[in-house]
Amino acid sequence: MEIGAAGVLIASGMNLFKTLFFGILKTIIWRNLRRSFRLAGMSLKAYLIGWGE
């Protein structure tokens, strides 16, 4: 009984940790991707504007 309870506790703790870890990882990656896309878009816009003139 005690071993089962400890196992469930450890399993749920690992699950929670995994969820948090991947959530944070996804957020960091998404933010960096958005920043990269914004920078790429800005430089592309600047290039097109400079090229258009």
Secondary structure, 3 states (H helix, E strand, C coil): CHHHHHHHHHHHHHHHHHHHHHHHHHHHHHHHHHHHHHHHHHHHHHHHHHHHC
